[in-house]
Amino acid sequence: MASDEIVWAERFSIDGRDLARNNRDISRRLALSVASEIERHRITRAHFEQNPAAYHRYLIGRQYFSRLTLPSLRRARTLASNFPDSNALLVPPSI
């Protein structure tokens, strides 16, 4: 499905005399960026698969925060405070 969403952006200094090298550089940097995102999501997914209940609470909390109303924010805080043992599990390991 086509959209106008920007999914990747980076600035480059492009030398108009060496277009092949510019193309290789852009392709390499794009591939590295995509590979990094895939790895980050793979690690995050593996982390949450170990504790599906924590992931479910995480999703509910995100839903409350997305509404940005005072009652929703209070529900999100209550949800987090009711499960202090799982809050550490909600933070995926960093790469």
C-alpha positions as CSV (number, residue, x, y, z in Angstrom):
1,M,0.0,0.0,0.0
2,A,1.5,3.3,-1.0
3,S,1.7,6.2,1.4
4,D,3.5,9.5,1.9
5,E,5.1,8.3,5.1
6,I,8.9,8.8,5.3
7,V,10.4,5.5,6.5
8,W,14.1,6.4,6.1
9,A,16.0,9.7,5.8
10,E,19.6,10.6,5.9
11,R,21.7,13.4,4.5
12,F,24.5,12.8,2.0
13,S,27.2,14.8,0.4
14,I,26.9,13.7,-3.2
15,D,29.7,14.3,-5.7
16,G,28.1,14.6,-9.1
17,R,31.3,13.3,-10.8
18,D,31.1,9.8,-9.2
19,L,27.5,8.7,-9.3
20,A,28.4,4.9,-9.1
21,R,30.2,5.5,-5.8
22,N,27.4,7.6,-4.5
23,N,24.9,4.9,-5.4
24,R,27.0,2.2,-3.6
25,D,27.3,4.4,-0.5
26,I,23.6,5.2,-0.3
27,S,22.7,1.5,-0.9
28,R,25.2,0.3,1.8
29,R,23.9,2.8,4.4
30,L,20.3,2.0,3.6
31,A,21.0,-1.8,3.9
32,L,22.9,-1.3,7.2
33,S,20.0,0.8,8.6
34,V,17.4,-1.8,7.6
35,A,19.5,-4.6,9.1
36,S,19.9,-2.7,12.3
37,E,16.1,-2.2,12.6
38,I,15.4,-5.9,11.8
39,E,17.8,-7.0,14.5
40,R,16.4,-4.5,17.1
41,H,12.9,-5.8,16.4
42,R,14.0,-9.4,16.6
43,I,15.6,-8.9,20.0
44,T,12.6,-6.9,21.3
45,R,10.2,-9.6,20.0
46,A,12.2,-12.4,21.7
47,H,12.2,-10.4,24.9
48,F,8.4,-10.0,25.0
49,E,7.8,-13.6,23.9
50,Q,9.4,-14.7,27.2
51,N,6.7,-12.9,29.1
52,P,3.4,-12.5,27.1
53,A,1.6,-11.1,30.2
54,A,4.1,-8.2,30.5
55,Y,3.7,-7.5,26.8
56,H,0.0,-7.4,27.1
57,R,0.2,-4.9,30.0
58,Y,2.6,-2.9,27.9
59,L,0.1,-2.7,25.0
60,I,-2.7,-1.7,27.3
61,G,-0.5,1.0,28.8
62,R,0.4,2.3,25.4
63,Q,-3.3,2.4,24.5
64,Y,-4.1,4.5,27.6
65,F,-1.2,6.9,26.9
66,S,-2.2,7.3,23.3
67,R,-5.5,8.9,24.3
68,L,-3.8,11.6,26.4
69,T,-6.8,12.3,28.6
70,L,-6.4,12.6,32.4
71,P,-8.4,9.4,33.1
72,S,-6.4,7.4,30.6
73,L,-3.1,8.6,32.0
74,R,-4.3,7.7,35.5
75,R,-5.3,4.2,34.3
76,A,-1.9,3.7,32.6
77,R,-0.1,4.8,35.9
78,T,-2.3,2.5,37.9
79,L,-1.6,-0.4,35.5
80,A,2.1,0.1,35.9
81,S,2.0,0.5,39.6
82,N,-0.1,-2.7,40.1
83,F,2.6,-4.8,38.4
84,P,6.0,-3.5,39.7
85,D,7.6,-6.9,39.3
86,S,6.9,-6.9,35.5
87,N,8.0,-3.3,34.8
88,A,11.6,-4.4,34.3
89,L,10.3,-6.9,31.8
90,L,8.6,-4.2,29.8
91,V,12.0,-2.7,28.9
92,P,13.6,-4.7,26.1
93,P,17.3,-5.2,26.2
94,S,19.4,-2.6,24.4
95,I,21.7,-3.6,21.6
